[in-house]
Amino acid sequence: QVQLVESGGGLVQPGGSLRLSCAASGFTFSTYAMSWYRQAPGKERELVATIVPTGGNTNYADSVKGRFTISRDNAKKTAYLQMNSLESEDTAVYYCKAVARWGVYWGQGTQVTVSP
């Protein structure tokens, strides 16, 4: 059974940090690119960051460049999103996504709220 389980969300003050985790099971994690998306209330889901299967290349949305870092540990079958200097505009539900030619999987999401 394929599962992607996000964790690490919560309430944080502006300027604070959070680290999200996405634990995978039921598929060969090391062969999938991993991405983080987010969806704020009333807005479309948007791509935040992507990392290739080997971890050797990453890409970020302009809005998070320099503040967020995506990483992965293939031995632990887990992807991470380190979020620093958080702003109120980062408030959203964050989802992880696994992508390969032969399949796409989504997690259930974790809420991140940035508020004083």
N, C-alpha and C positions, 0 to 999 in steps of 0.2 A: 504494500500500500504506500503510495507516494504521499509524502508530507513535507511541507515547508512551514515551520513554526517560528514566527517572529516574537521577539521579546526585547525588553529594555526601554520601551516607551514610558512616558509619564509626563508630569508637570515640572517645568523648569523655568527659571527666571530668564529674562533677556540677558544675553551675554554668557549664559551657562552652556554646559556640555551634556550630551548623552551619547551612549554607544548602543546601537541596535544590533541585535544578533538574529540570524536566520539559520535555524538548524534544519538540515535536510535528511530525509530518509526515504528508502524505497526506490532509489534510482542511483545511477553512477554519477555522483556529484561532480567529480573531477573532469567530466566531459562536457559540462554545461557552463555557458556564460551565465553570470549572475548579475541581476540588476535590482536597484531599489527605485521604486516609484512612490509618489505621494499624491494624495487627493484631499484638497481642502474643501470645506462645505461650499456647495454651489459652484464648484470649479471642476474642470476635467482632470482626470488622472494624468500626471506628468512624470516623465523620466527624470530621475535625480542623478543616478550614477550607474555605470556598468563596469564590470571587470571580466576579462577573458578567462577561459578555463585554467590556464597556467598561472594567472595572477600577474602576468608580465605587462599588461596594458590596461589602462583605465580611462574612462571618459566621464565628464561631469557636465551638468547643466550650468550655464553661466551664473545662475543665481546662487549656486553653492560653491563655486570654485574658490579654493583657498580656505574654505571653512569646513568642508566635509571631506572625509577620506573613506573610500571603499576598500575593503580587503577581504581575503578569504584564507581559510585553513582547510586544505583538501583532506588532510588526515583526520580532522575533526568534522568534516562535512558541514562546515559552517561559514557563512558570509557575514560580514560586519559592515556597519556604517557608523563611523565616528563623526559626530556632529559637534562642532565648536562654534563659539560666537553666535549662538542661536538668536534668532529674531522672531518677532511675533508673526511675521509672514511665513515662517517655517511650520507653523501650526497646521497639522494635517494628520490623516491616517497614512502610515508608511507601510508599503507592501514590498516583499521581495518576490522576485520572479526568476525562474530558471529556464534557460532557453537553449535548445539544440535543434539541429535539423529535424530530428525525429520526435520532438516533444516540447511542450511549454507547460510549466507549472507555476501556480501562484500560491502565496501564503494568504492567511486570513487577515493580516494587517495588525498594526499596533499604533495606538494613538499617541501622538506627541503634541503637547500643548505648551506653548511658550507665552508666559503671562507673568506680570509683576506679582 
